[in-house]
Amino acid sequence: MTASPKPLVFIISAPSGSGKSTLTNELLKLVAGLDFSISYTTRSPRGSEQNGKHYHFVSPAEFDRMVRAGEFLEHANVHGKCYGTARQFLRDAGRNHHDLLLDIDVQGAAQIKQNLTDAISIFVLPPDRNTLEWRLRNRSENSEDEVQRRLEDAKREIAEYDKYDYILVNDKLEDSCEKLRAIVLAERLGRLERSFSEQERSISALAESCRLANARERVQPILSSFGAPASSARP
């Protein structure tokens, strides 16, 4: 009997306010057989956030216990609060013959890529700094200090874009959702040992347009708008 292929692991990272949560929610509606890893955190719930739906909210002591027990694929301290991705989600996805979607920051993504070298990484960018600032200011919970801190974080994070396999500029939501869907489906198609249909070739071409090598020119003006240096091409 042929063993089932191990799950594909998709990493999505983005600066706060780039629309990553909306994109991931839409992707889960558009693509079947894709599980979402709900992060663990020591921070308190915000607004209408629900335990087990948006995050698993745990005490610092419980988080430390999970770290010591090796229960995380990755974990990080972000602004004094801990976040982590449990290994259990990967095991569950494999058992259900599903793929796994991780919504994590650049620190966590780097750890995942060390542990799971074949993970597929996607970085979501805002069209420019002004658009991101507008989005952040239109979040009622963000104070002026919070807006400025997140803009500085964004400048630091987007400088890491060239460590990702795919780049997605989230300017038009519908187009961005279609590209994200194409990336997931194209990676699945890459496992098939057969010729592609015309529709499948179209999906693969759309995904290919988002590959790092094909997106660098689009990214440079965005980096410039943040005053971030252009990253050198990786080998």
N, CA, C and O of each residue as an XYZ file, in Angstrom:
940
protein
N       0.844     -1.187      0.000
C       0.000      0.000      0.000
C       0.887      1.247      0.000
O       1.836      1.330      0.780
N       0.583      2.222     -0.876
C       1.383      3.436     -0.964
C       1.076      4.364      0.193
O      -0.089      4.616      0.501
N       2.123      4.877      0.840
C       1.936      5.786      1.965
C       1.401      7.127      1.462
O       1.757      7.588      0.378
N       0.539      7.739      2.273
C       0.012      9.051      1.911
C       1.121     10.092      2.005
O       1.964     10.014      2.899
N       1.133     11.076      1.087
C       2.156     12.122      1.175
C       1.990     12.929      2.450
O       0.874     13.119      2.933
N       3.098     13.399      2.989
C       2.999     14.208      4.204
C       2.358     15.548      3.865
O       2.391     15.979      2.712
N       1.771     16.214      4.868
C       1.065     17.468      4.578
C       1.990     18.539      4.019
O       3.146     18.656      4.426
N       1.472     19.310      3.090
C       2.145     20.547      2.710
C       1.906     21.557      3.826
O       0.796     21.654      4.350
N       2.932     22.300      4.186
C       2.818     23.327      5.221
C       3.001     24.694      4.568
O       4.041     24.976      3.973
N       1.977     25.539      4.687
C       2.001     26.883      4.117
C       2.140     27.897      5.251
O       1.343     27.912      6.189
N       3.159     28.739      5.149
C       3.398     29.807      6.114
C       2.951     31.122      5.489
O       3.346     31.445      4.369
N       2.134     31.878      6.207
C       1.762     33.222      5.753
C       2.200     34.221      6.821
O       1.829     34.106      7.989
N       2.996     35.204      6.397
C       3.438     36.274      7.287
C       3.105     37.612      6.652
O       2.977     37.724      5.433
N       2.965     38.638      7.508
C       2.666     39.978      6.997
C       2.757     40.974      8.137
O       2.553     40.609      9.295
N       3.062     42.226      7.828
C       2.952     43.269      8.844
C       1.499     43.424      9.290
O       0.577     43.196      8.507
N       1.302     43.810     10.542
C      -0.047     44.054     11.045
C      -0.743     45.107     10.191
O      -0.172     46.158      9.902
N      -1.985     44.818      9.786
C      -2.745     45.751      8.963
C      -2.673     45.473      7.481
O      -3.264     46.202      6.685
N      -1.951     44.421      7.093
C      -1.799     44.105      5.665
C      -2.967     43.304      5.109
O      -3.038     43.078      3.901
N      -3.882     42.873      5.967
C      -5.039     42.115      5.505
C      -4.848     40.617      5.521
O      -5.595     39.882      4.875
N      -3.844     40.159      6.259
C      -3.520     38.733      6.273
C      -4.664     37.890      6.838
O      -4.974     36.830      6.293
N      -5.287     38.341      7.909
C      -6.371     37.560      8.521
C      -7.546     37.404      7.567
O      -8.132     36.326      7.467
N      -7.889     38.475      6.869
C      -8.976     38.399      5.883
C      -8.627     37.430      4.772
O      -9.469     36.639      4.348
N      -7.392     37.486      4.297
C      -6.962     36.591      3.223
C      -6.995     35.132      3.660
O      -7.463     34.275      2.911
N      -6.507     34.839      4.857
C      -6.502     33.454      5.316
C      -7.921     32.936      5.505
O      -8.213     31.783      5.188
N      -8.802     33.784      6.021
C     -10.200     33.363      6.189
C     -10.840     33.046      4.850
O     -11.578     32.068      4.730
N     -10.567     33.860      3.845
C     -11.123     33.618      2.514
C     -10.509     32.367      1.891
O     -11.205     31.591      1.237
N      -9.215     32.173      2.090
C      -8.548     30.993      1.542
C      -9.156     29.714      2.087
O      -9.352     28.752      1.343
N      -9.454     29.694      3.366
C     -10.039     28.495      3.982
C     -11.426     28.193      3.420
O     -11.863     27.042      3.433
N     -12.117     29.219      2.928
C     -13.417     29.013      2.288
C     -13.250     28.487      0.858
O     -14.080     27.722      0.366
N     -12.162     28.910      0.200
C     -11.971     28.604     -1.218
C     -11.301     27.259     -1.475
O     -11.511     26.651     -2.524
N     -10.496     26.794     -0.524
C      -9.690     25.591     -0.737
C     -10.045     24.532      0.297
O      -9.959     24.772      1.502
N     -10.441     23.366     -0.180
C     -10.779     22.254      0.717
C      -9.507     21.552      1.186
O      -8.447     21.670      0.570
N      -9.640     20.819      2.291
C      -8.520     20.015      2.776
C      -7.367     20.831      3.311
O      -6.212     20.412      3.231
N      -7.673     21.999      3.859
C      -6.640     22.882      4.388
C      -6.986     23.215      5.836
O      -7.999     23.860      6.104
N      -6.150     22.777      6.760
C      -6.367     23.038      8.186
C      -5.630     24.302      8.587
O      -4.580     24.628      8.033
N      -6.195     25.014      9.561
C      -5.579     26.247     10.058
C      -5.060     26.023     11.465
O      -5.788     25.543     12.334
N      -3.812     26.367     11.687
C      -3.209     26.229     13.007
C      -3.537     27.460     13.851
O      -3.177     28.579     13.486
N      -4.203     27.259     14.954
C      -4.557     28.350     15.865
C      -3.444     28.500     16.893
O      -3.172     27.577     17.661
N      -2.807     29.652     16.905
C      -1.650     29.864     17.761
C      -2.023     29.898     19.241
O      -3.143     30.239     19.619
N      -1.047     29.535     20.053
C      -1.151     29.702     21.503
C      -0.515     31.035     21.875
O       0.475     31.445     21.268
N      -1.081     31.714     22.874
C      -0.516     32.995     23.301
C      -0.766     33.238     24.779
O      -1.730     32.741     25.361
N       0.134     34.020     25.367
C      -0.039     34.404     26.772
C      -0.722     35.756     26.905
O      -0.991     36.197     28.022
N      -1.009     36.428     25.790
C      -1.702     37.716     25.910
C      -3.179     37.504     26.176
O      -3.709     36.410     25.980
N      -3.835     38.562     26.623
C      -5.266     38.482     26.920
C      -6.088     38.642     25.642
O      -5.616     39.252     24.683
N      -7.309     38.104     25.614
C      -8.173     38.294     24.439
C      -8.482     39.771     24.215
O      -8.576     40.555     25.158
N      -8.638     40.128     22.938
C      -9.005     41.497     22.581
C     -10.370     41.500     21.926
O     -10.690     40.625     21.122
N     -11.171     42.489     22.277
C     -12.476     42.641     21.649
C     -13.317     41.382     21.738
O     -13.591     40.882     22.829
N     -13.728     40.869     20.575
C     -14.613     39.697     20.524
C     -13.844     38.393     20.326
O     -14.454     37.373     20.006
N     -12.536     38.396     20.504
C     -11.748     37.185     20.318
C     -12.208     36.072     21.255
O     -12.511     36.303     22.426
N     -12.252     34.864     20.709
C     -12.714     33.703     21.474
C     -11.604     32.672     21.594
O     -10.865     32.409     20.645
N     -11.507     32.097     22.787
C     -10.512     31.056     23.028
C     -10.824     29.837     22.159
O     -11.962     29.370     22.108
N      -9.792     29.330     21.477
C      -9.959     28.170     20.618
C     -10.411     28.503     19.215
O     -10.418     27.630     18.348
N     -10.792     29.757     18.970
C     -11.217     30.181     17.631
C     -10.194     31.134     17.023
O      -9.762     30.948     15.885
N      -9.815     32.145     17.778
C      -8.825     33.104     17.300
C      -7.432     32.756     17.810
O      -6.454     32.827     17.066
N      -7.349     32.385     19.066
C      -6.111     31.927     19.704
C      -6.477     30.924     20.783
O      -7.630     30.827     21.203
N      -5.465     30.176     21.224
C      -5.571     29.429     22.468
C      -4.898     30.298     23.524
O      -3.676     30.448     23.520
N      -5.683     30.863     24.419
C      -5.151     31.747     25.448
C      -4.740     30.928     26.660
O      -5.566     30.248     27.268
N      -3.465     30.995     27.009
C      -2.945     30.203     28.121
C      -2.119     31.094     29.035
O      -1.708     32.190     28.653
N      -1.884     30.611     30.241
C      -1.073     31.349     31.210
C       0.401     31.237     30.835
O       0.791     30.308     30.128
N       1.233     32.185     31.308
C       2.677     32.058     31.074
C       3.242     30.739     31.592
O       4.139     30.163     30.977
N       2.722     30.259     32.720
C       3.209     28.993     33.280
C       2.895     27.823     32.347
O       3.735     26.946     32.145
N       1.677     27.810     31.776
C       1.297     26.729     30.860
C       2.111     26.815     29.570
O       2.516     25.792     29.017
N       2.347     28.021     29.100
C       3.155     28.192     27.887
C       4.570     27.670     28.120
O       5.128     26.968     27.276
N       5.145     28.018     29.272
C       6.493     27.545     29.600
C       6.534     26.025     29.675
O       7.507     25.406     29.244
N       5.484     25.425     30.218
C       5.427     23.961     30.302
C       5.442     23.353     28.911
O       6.131     22.360     28.676
N       4.676     23.949     27.971
C       4.622     23.439     26.604
C       5.975     23.586     25.909
O       6.374     22.714     25.137
N       6.681     24.688     26.182
C       8.022     24.871     25.613
C       8.956     23.778     26.117
O       9.675     23.156     25.336
N       8.940     23.550     27.429
C       9.838     22.546     28.014
C       9.529     21.148     27.505
O      10.424     20.313     27.375
N       8.246     20.895     27.215
C       7.828     19.578     26.740
C       8.048     19.404     25.237
O       7.773     18.337     24.689
N       8.544     20.454     24.567
C       8.788     20.369     23.126
C       7.523     20.308     22.298
O       7.505     19.689     21.235
N       6.458     20.946     22.774
C       5.164     20.863     22.096
C       4.982     21.891     20.983
O       3.958     21.882     20.300
N       5.964     22.780     20.789
C       5.826     23.814     19.767
C       6.742     23.565     18.573
O       7.899     23.176     18.727
N       6.195     23.798     17.380
C       7.026     23.847     16.176
C       7.867     25.117     16.175
O       9.008     25.122     15.712
N       7.286     26.192     16.699
C       7.985     27.455     16.830
C       7.324     28.241     17.939
O       6.143     28.056     18.231
N       8.093     29.119     18.553
C       7.523     30.028     19.540
C       8.395     31.262     19.629
O       9.591     31.209     19.340
N       7.797     32.375     20.030
C       8.535     33.635     20.086
C       7.893     34.556     21.108
O       6.712     34.435     21.432
N       8.706     35.483     21.609
C       8.225     36.540     22.494
C       8.106     37.817     21.665
O       9.096     38.314     21.128
N       6.895     38.337     21.568
C       6.637     39.532     20.767
C       6.048     40.601     21.677
O       4.924     40.473     22.164
N       6.828     41.660     21.899
C       6.400     42.763     22.764
C       5.963     42.260     24.142
O       4.962     42.717     24.695
N       6.725     41.321     24.680
C       6.473     40.850     26.033
C       5.430     39.762     26.162
O       5.180     39.281     27.267
N       4.813     39.360     25.056
C       3.816     38.282     25.076
C       4.318     37.127     24.219
O       4.955     37.338     23.187
N       4.027     35.906     24.655
C       4.528     34.725     23.956
C       3.491     34.171     22.984
O       2.293     34.173     23.265
N       3.969     33.703     21.847
C       3.128     33.091     20.826
C       3.807     31.804     20.364
O       5.034     31.738     20.292
N       3.011     30.783     20.051
C       3.596     29.537     19.604
C       2.648     28.714     18.753
O       1.428     28.844     18.855
N       3.229     27.855     17.902
C       2.476     26.949     17.033
C       2.686     25.524     17.514
O       3.816     25.035     17.531
N       1.620     24.859     17.903
C       1.724     23.509     18.466
C       1.977     22.464     17.379
O       1.401     22.527     16.292
N       2.847     21.504     17.691
C       3.131     20.400     16.770
C       1.877     19.569     16.486
O       1.761     18.948     15.430
N       0.939     19.564     17.443
C      -0.242     18.727     17.314
C      -1.018     19.017     16.038
O      -1.616     18.112     15.457
N      -1.013     20.286     15.591
C      -1.759     20.637     14.386
C      -1.192     19.937     13.158
O      -1.939     19.527     12.270
N       0.125     19.802     13.109
C       0.757     19.116     11.981
C       0.414     17.630     12.009
O       0.138     17.036     10.967
N       0.430     17.034     13.188
C       0.070     15.618     13.301
C      -1.388     15.398     12.900
O      -1.709     14.436     12.203
N      -2.261     16.291     13.343
C      -3.686     16.160     13.022
C      -3.921     16.294     11.513
O      -4.713     15.546     10.939
N      -3.235     17.246     10.872
C      -3.391     17.436      9.425
C      -2.960     16.178      8.679
O      -3.633     15.743      7.745
N      -1.848     15.600      9.090
C      -1.372     14.377      8.443
C      -2.356     13.232      8.597
O      -2.602     12.483      7.651
N      -2.910     13.100      9.775
C      -3.865     12.022     10.028
C      -5.129     12.191      9.174
O      -5.736     11.207      8.751
N      -5.513     13.442      8.927
C      -6.731     13.717      8.147
C      -6.449     13.861      6.649
O      -7.362     14.154      5.877
N      -5.185     13.656      6.229
C      -4.778     13.815      4.824
C      -5.059     15.230      4.327
O      -5.463     15.432      3.182
N      -4.840     16.201      5.203
C      -5.008     17.608      4.866
C      -3.653     18.297      4.817
O      -2.651     17.731      5.254
N      -3.619     19.514      4.289
C      -2.452     20.374      4.370
C      -2.668     21.369      5.511
O      -3.774     21.494      6.036
N      -1.596     22.077      5.891
C      -1.655     22.932      7.081
C      -1.266     24.362      6.729
O      -0.293     24.601      6.012
N      -2.046     25.307      7.248
C      -1.816     26.730      7.039
C      -1.408     27.371      8.360
O      -2.114     27.252      9.361
N      -0.267     28.049      8.356
C       0.242     28.717      9.556
C       0.260     30.221      9.341
O       0.789     30.700      8.338
N      -0.309     30.960     10.268
C      -0.305     32.424     10.255
C       0.663     32.860     11.351
O       0.294     32.909     12.524
N       1.907     33.179     10.967
C       2.931     33.486     11.962
C       3.817     34.634     11.493
O       3.870     34.951     10.304
N       4.519     35.255     12.457
C       5.363     36.393     12.129
C       6.710     35.929     11.577
O       6.964     34.731     11.449
N       7.566     36.897     11.254
C       8.830     36.556     10.597
C       9.752     35.736     11.499
O      10.513     34.898     11.014
N       9.685     35.979     12.825
C      10.484     35.170     13.752
C      10.063     33.705     13.686
O      10.890     32.806     13.534
N       8.756     33.494     13.804
C       8.238     32.134     13.777
C       8.470     31.453     12.444
O       8.765     30.259     12.391
N       8.334     32.222     11.350
C       8.537     31.645     10.023
C       9.963     31.133      9.866
O      10.186     30.071      9.286
N      10.926     31.889     10.384
C      12.326     31.463     10.291
C      12.551     30.158     11.047
O      13.293     29.291     10.586
N      11.907     30.019     12.212
C      12.030     28.779     12.985
C      11.398     27.604     12.248
O      11.961     26.511     12.201
N      10.224     27.843     11.675
C       9.545     26.767     10.942
C      10.406     26.297      9.769
O      10.531     25.095      9.531
N      10.998     27.238      9.038
C      11.812     26.875      7.881
C      13.055     26.086      8.289
O      13.573     25.293      7.503
N      13.535     26.300      9.513
C      14.662     25.523     10.009
C      14.237     24.089     10.300
O      14.964     23.139     10.012
N      13.039     23.951     10.881
C      12.549     22.624     11.271
C      11.879     21.879     10.127
O      11.976     20.655     10.034
N      11.193     22.622      9.250
C      10.477     22.036      8.116
C      10.980     22.730      6.850
O      10.378     23.696      6.381
N      12.070     22.235      6.314
C      12.737     22.940      5.218
C      11.904     23.001      3.937
O      12.146     23.850      3.079
N      10.923     22.102      3.806
C      10.097     22.119      2.599
C       8.795     22.900      2.789
O       7.919     22.862      1.925
N       8.664     23.608      3.915
C       7.480     24.457      4.109
C       7.460     25.550      3.044
O       8.509     26.034      2.619
N       6.265     25.933      2.621
C       6.084     26.937      1.565
C       5.723     28.259      2.225
O       4.713     28.346      2.922
N       6.530     29.279      2.015
C       6.342     30.545      2.720
C       5.819     31.642      1.794
O       6.270     31.789      0.658
N       4.858     32.405      2.309
C       4.189     33.468      1.551
C       4.215     34.735      2.387
O       3.796     34.724      3.544
N       4.699     35.823      1.816
C       4.737     37.094      2.533
C       3.732     38.049      1.897
O       3.762     38.289      0.690
N       2.842     38.588      2.726
C       1.816     39.520      2.257
C       2.270     40.949      2.552
O       2.639     41.272      3.681
N       2.239     41.790      1.536
C       2.663     43.179      1.661
C       1.502     44.129      1.410
O       0.637     43.837      0.584
N       1.467     45.266      2.110
C       0.525     46.323      1.725
C       1.044     47.004      0.467
O       2.225     46.871      0.148
N       0.194     47.732     -0.260
C       0.665     48.398     -1.483
C       1.736     49.450     -1.222
O       2.606     49.669     -2.065
N       1.682     50.113     -0.045
C       2.668     51.126      0.319
C       2.445     51.524      1.780
O       1.489     51.082      2.418
N       3.329     52.351      2.286
C       3.250     52.752      3.693
C       1.989     53.537      3.996
O       1.365     53.316      5.034
N       1.595     54.456      3.110
C       0.408     55.278      3.366
C      -0.847     54.428      3.507
O      -1.691     54.692      4.362
N      -0.966     53.402      2.661
C      -2.131     52.521      2.737
C      -2.135     51.764      4.063
O      -3.181     51.631      4.697
N      -0.978     51.272      4.482
C      -0.909     50.554      5.756
C      -1.248     51.481      6.916
O      -1.984     51.098      7.826
N      -0.712     52.702      6.887
C      -1.007     53.646      7.964
C      -2.507     53.941      8.028
O      -3.080     54.019      9.115
N      -3.133     54.103      6.877
C      -4.577     54.356      6.841
C      -5.346     53.185      7.462
O      -6.274     53.386      8.245
N      -4.948     51.965      7.103
C      -5.624     50.784      7.651
C      -5.455     50.702      9.153
O      -6.407     50.384      9.866
N      -4.257     50.983      9.646
C      -3.999     50.917     11.085
C      -4.786     51.984     11.838
O      -5.305     51.722     12.923
N      -4.877     53.179     11.274
C      -5.614     54.263     11.933
C      -7.117     53.998     11.953
O      -7.833     54.535     12.798
N      -7.587     53.182     11.035
C      -9.019     52.884     11.002
C      -9.387     51.688     11.872
O     -10.528     51.227     11.853
N      -8.422     51.189     12.631
C      -8.718     50.193     13.653
C      -8.936     50.940     14.955
O      -8.017     51.580     15.465
N     -10.118     50.867     15.486
C     -10.485     51.693     16.635
C      -9.616     51.435     17.859
O      -9.451     52.317     18.702
N      -9.048     50.205     17.961
C      -8.293     49.882     19.168
C      -6.868     50.412     19.137
O      -6.167     50.329     20.146
N      -6.418     50.954     18.011
C      -5.038     51.393     17.894
C      -4.866     52.846     18.336
O      -5.470     53.750     17.759
N      -4.045     53.065     19.356
C      -3.677     54.413     19.763
C      -2.623     54.946     18.800
O      -2.107     54.201     17.967
N      -2.299     56.248     18.914
C      -1.279     56.822     18.043
C       0.066     56.140     18.267
O       0.796     55.866     17.314
N       0.388     55.870     19.524
C       1.653     55.176     19.813
C       1.668     53.787     19.181
O       2.695     53.331     18.676
N       0.513     53.121     19.218
C       0.425     51.776     18.646
C       0.586     51.823     17.130
O       1.252     50.970     16.543
N      -0.027     52.826     16.501
C       0.112     52.973     15.040
C       1.570     53.161     14.664
O       2.062     52.519     13.736
N       2.259     54.034     15.376
C       3.663     54.302     15.053
C       4.537     53.071     15.303
O       5.447     52.782     14.527
N       4.257     52.353     16.387
C       5.038     51.152     16.675
C       4.842     50.105     15.589
O       5.800     49.462     15.159
N       3.604     49.934     15.149
C       3.325     48.936     14.115
C       3.935     49.336     12.765
O       4.346     48.470     11.993
N       3.995     50.610     12.485
C       4.646     51.055     11.251
C       6.152     50.781     11.299
O       6.748     50.399     10.293
N       6.759     50.976     12.461
C       8.179     50.657     12.610
C       8.403     49.152     12.497
O       9.365     48.704     11.874
N       7.501     48.373     13.109
C       7.589     46.915     12.994
C       7.489     46.497     11.529
O       8.222     45.623     11.067
N       6.558     47.144     10.800
C       6.346     46.802      9.393
C       7.610     47.067      8.577
O       7.979     46.263      7.722
N       8.268     48.183      8.838
C       9.510     48.514      8.128
C      10.551     47.423      8.339
O      11.245     47.026      7.404
N      10.653     46.942      9.576
C      11.614     45.882      9.888
C      11.218     44.567      9.230
O      12.064     43.857      8.687
N       9.921     44.246      9.281
C       9.451     42.958      8.767
C       9.547     42.859      7.250
O       9.952     41.823      6.721
N       9.178     43.928      6.545
C       9.170     43.827      5.081
C      10.586     43.710      4.525
O      10.773     43.246      3.400
N      11.583     44.126      5.302
C      12.964     43.958      4.855
C      13.360     42.489      4.781
O      14.394     42.149      4.205
N      12.533     41.613      5.367
C      12.790     40.174      5.359
C      12.076     39.464      4.208
O      12.077     38.235      4.143
N      11.474     40.221      3.313
C      10.626     39.625      2.283
C      11.339     38.581      1.446
O      10.728     37.607      1.007
N      12.646     38.782      1.221
C      13.343     37.882      0.295
C      13.711     36.544      0.923
O      14.403     35.738      0.300
N      13.263     36.301      2.135
C      13.418     34.981      2.745
C      12.192     34.095      2.470
O      12.130     32.953      2.926
N      11.228     34.631      1.727
C       9.978     33.916      1.460
C       9.948     33.416      0.016
O      10.614     33.960     -0.865
N       9.160     32.372     -0.199
C       9.061     31.771     -1.529
C       8.153     32.566     -2.463
O       8.415     32.675     -3.660
N       7.087     33.116     -1.897
C       6.109     33.869     -2.688
C       5.861     35.230     -2.037
O       5.921     35.368     -0.815
N       5.583     36.225     -2.871
C       5.248     37.570     -2.413
C       3.866     37.931     -2.950
O       3.593     37.797     -4.143
N       3.008     38.388     -2.055
C       1.641     38.743     -2.443
C       1.371     40.179     -2.001
O       1.315     40.458     -0.803
N       1.206     41.085     -2.951
C       0.891     42.480     -2.638
C      -0.632     42.608     -2.558
O      -1.335     42.439     -3.554
N      -1.122     42.904     -1.371
C      -2.563     42.916     -1.139
C      -3.135     44.302     -1.415
O      -3.382     45.084     -0.497
N      -3.339     44.589     -2.704
C      -3.942     45.869     -3.073
C      -5.435     45.721     -3.350
O      -6.233     46.543     -2.898
N      -5.819     44.681     -4.090
C      -7.237     44.400     -4.362
C      -7.554     43.031     -3.778
O      -6.973     42.025     -4.186
N      -8.473     42.995     -2.828
C      -8.736     41.780     -2.069
C      -9.106     40.601     -2.956
O      -8.583     39.502     -2.768
N      -9.994     40.807     -3.916
C     -10.440     39.701     -4.760
C      -9.272     39.102     -5.546
O      -9.134     37.882     -5.638
N      -8.432     39.977     -6.111
C      -7.264     39.493     -6.861
C      -6.289     38.771     -5.940
O      -5.726     37.741     -6.310
N      -6.090     39.314     -4.738
C      -5.149     38.710     -3.795
C      -5.630     37.335     -3.350
O      -4.828     36.410     -3.216
N      -6.924     37.195     -3.123
C      -7.485     35.894     -2.744
C      -7.270     34.867     -3.855
O      -6.936     33.712     -3.588
N      -7.462     35.293     -5.086
C      -7.288     34.385     -6.222
C      -5.834     33.953     -6.347
O      -5.556     32.788     -6.629
N      -4.911     34.877     -6.141
C      -3.489     34.531     -6.209
C      -3.093     33.589     -5.080
O      -2.335     32.643     -5.295
N      -3.602     33.843     -3.882
C      -3.286     32.981     -2.750
C      -3.826     31.578     -2.980
O      -3.150     30.590     -2.690
N      -5.019     31.493     -3.490
C      -5.602     30.196     -3.827
C      -4.746     29.486     -4.880
O      -4.507     28.282     -4.785
N      -4.290     30.238     -5.878
C      -3.476     29.650     -6.944
C      -2.165     29.091     -6.392
O      -1.707     28.038     -6.833
N      -1.566     29.785     -5.438
C      -0.310     29.310     -4.855
C      -0.509     27.953     -4.193
O       0.278     27.030     -4.404
N      -1.566     27.836     -3.391
C      -1.831     26.566     -2.701
C      -2.116     25.451     -3.707
O      -1.569     24.354     -3.594
N      -2.962     25.732     -4.677
C      -3.320     24.698     -5.653
C      -2.124     24.321     -6.529
O      -1.950     23.148     -6.861
N      -1.304     25.297     -6.904
C      -0.135     25.009     -7.741
C       0.867     24.129     -6.996
O       1.478     23.242     -7.591
N       1.037     24.373     -5.702
C       1.952     23.531     -4.919
C       1.413     22.102     -4.825
O       2.184     21.143     -4.835
N       0.119     21.967     -4.737
C      -0.476     20.622     -4.753
C      -0.295     19.972     -6.121
O       0.011     18.783     -6.209
N      -0.482     20.742     -7.180
C      -0.318     20.201     -8.529
C       1.108     19.720     -8.759
O       1.342     18.765     -9.500
N       2.058     20.393     -8.112
C       3.452     20.026     -8.274
C       3.765     18.621     -7.797
O       4.820     18.080     -8.127
N       2.880     18.028     -7.037
C       3.073     16.661     -6.544
C       2.540     15.614     -7.526
O       2.811     14.422     -7.379
N       1.793     16.062     -8.513
C       1.146     15.127     -9.429
C       2.080     14.752    -10.576
O       2.745     15.609    -11.157
N       2.118     13.502    -10.882
C       2.968     13.017    -11.983
C       2.112     12.780    -13.220
O       1.915     11.647    -13.659
N       1.618     13.866    -13.760
C       0.807     13.804    -14.975
C       0.811     15.168    -15.642
O       1.252     16.159    -15.058
N       0.317     15.206    -16.864
C       0.207     16.481    -17.577
C      -0.933     17.295    -16.983
O      -1.913     16.739    -16.487
N      -0.796     18.628    -17.037
C      -1.813     19.513    -16.491
C      -2.848     19.878    -17.562
O      -2.547     19.930    -18.755
N      -4.060     20.125    -17.101
C      -5.100     20.638    -17.981
C      -4.836     22.120    -18.246
O      -3.967     22.723    -17.616
N      -5.574     22.691    -19.160
C      -5.406     24.114    -19.469
C      -5.693     24.963    -18.233
O      -4.981     25.928    -17.957
N      -6.735     24.600    -17.494
C      -7.073     25.347    -16.278
C      -5.955     25.226    -15.238
O      -5.612     26.206    -14.576
N      -5.399     24.048    -15.098
C      -4.312     23.846    -14.141
C      -3.063     24.621    -14.540
O      -2.355     25.144    -13.679
N      -2.789     24.700    -15.837
C      -1.642     25.492    -16.294
C      -1.858     26.973    -15.987
O      -0.917     27.691    -15.651
N      -3.097     27.414    -16.107
C      -3.412     28.812    -15.794
C      -3.200     29.093    -14.304
O      -2.669     30.139    -13.933
N      -3.615     28.159    -13.464
C      -3.408     28.294    -12.019
C      -1.920     28.359    -11.694
O      -1.487     29.201    -10.908
N      -1.149     27.477    -12.297
C       0.288     27.438    -12.053
C       0.962     28.730    -12.513
O       1.875     29.227    -11.854
N       0.514     29.269    -13.639
C       1.099     30.511    -14.155
C       0.812     31.683    -13.217
O       1.678     32.530    -12.995
N      -0.409     31.731    -12.665
C      -0.756     32.800    -11.730
C       0.092     32.704    -10.466
O       0.581     33.711     -9.956
N       0.261     31.483     -9.971
C       1.109     31.293     -8.794
C       2.546     31.689     -9.092
O       3.202     32.328     -8.270
N       3.033     31.311    -10.265
C       4.421     31.596    -10.638
C       4.680     33.097    -10.681
O       5.794     33.542    -10.403
N       3.669     33.872    -11.023
C       3.832     35.329    -11.077
C       4.105     35.925     -9.701
O       4.603     37.045     -9.590
N       3.774     35.163     -8.646
C       3.986     35.634     -7.280
C       5.289     35.122     -6.670
O       5.633     35.489     -5.547
N       6.010     34.283     -7.395
C       7.282     33.790     -6.859
C       8.241     34.957     -6.616
O       8.205     35.973     -7.310
N       9.086     34.780     -5.625
C      10.006     35.844     -5.236
C      10.750     36.431     -6.428
O      10.813     37.650     -6.583
N      11.311     35.573     -7.268
C      12.114     36.055     -8.397
C      11.303     36.927     -9.351
O      11.851     37.810    -10.011
N       9.990     36.675     -9.422
C       9.132     37.416    -10.337
C       8.459     38.620     -9.680
O       7.787     39.400    -10.355
N       8.639     38.774     -8.363
C       7.945     39.835     -7.629
C       8.877     40.950     -7.157
O       8.415     41.970     -6.644
N      10.180     40.762     -7.326
C      11.128     41.737     -6.779
C      10.889     43.157     -7.297
O      10.932     44.121     -6.533
N      10.637     43.272     -8.596
C      10.446     44.603     -9.174
C       9.232     45.301     -8.567
O       9.250     46.513     -8.354
N       8.183     44.535     -8.291
C       6.960     45.086     -7.690
C       7.198     45.516     -6.241
O       6.547     46.436     -5.747
N       8.128     44.850     -5.567
C       8.360     45.104     -4.146
C       9.199     46.361     -3.908
O       9.032     47.028     -2.887
N      10.092     46.691     -4.834
C      11.030     47.795     -4.587
C      10.342     49.122     -4.240
O      10.773     49.772     -3.287
N       9.300     49.558     -4.957
C       8.637     50.808     -4.567
C       8.003     50.736     -3.175
O       7.932     51.740     -2.467
N       7.544     49.547     -2.792
C       6.946     49.392     -1.461
C       8.015     49.558     -0.389
O       7.798     50.244      0.609
N       9.171     48.927     -0.595
C      10.286     49.093      0.338
C      10.673     50.565      0.446
O      10.916     51.073      1.541
N      10.726     51.233     -0.683
C      11.116     52.646     -0.693
C      10.130     53.508      0.084
O      10.527     54.460      0.756
N       8.840     53.175     -0.009
C       7.831     53.972      0.693
C       7.975     53.872      2.212
O       7.543     54.767      2.940
N       8.581     52.784      2.688
C       8.831     52.601      4.118
C      10.220     53.086      4.519
O      10.559     53.101      5.703
N      11.022     53.480      3.536
C      12.386     53.855      3.834
C      13.237     52.665      4.213
O      14.252     52.806      4.895
N      12.814     51.467      3.760
C      13.545     50.253      4.073
C      14.547     49.970      2.976
O      14.259     50.211      1.804
N      15.731     49.458      3.329
C      16.716     49.135      2.291
C      16.285     47.946      1.469
O      15.624     47.041      1.978
N      16.653     47.937      0.206
C      16.363     46.789     -0.653
C      17.232     45.619     -0.213
O      18.445     45.758     -0.062
N      16.602     44.464     -0.008
C      17.357     43.283      0.397
C      18.084     42.693     -0.794
O      17.603     42.761     -1.925
N      19.219     42.128     -0.539
C      19.974     41.493     -1.621
C      19.328     40.193     -2.009
O      18.681     39.548     -1.184
N      19.493     39.795     -3.259
C      18.904     38.536     -3.727
C      19.573     37.368     -3.026
O      20.792     37.350     -2.858
N      18.769     36.390     -2.618
C      19.357     35.218     -1.991
C      19.864     34.283     -3.078
O      19.362     34.300     -4.202
N      20.855     33.470     -2.746
C      21.405     32.580     -3.770
C      20.397     31.579     -4.240
O      20.701     30.755     -5.102
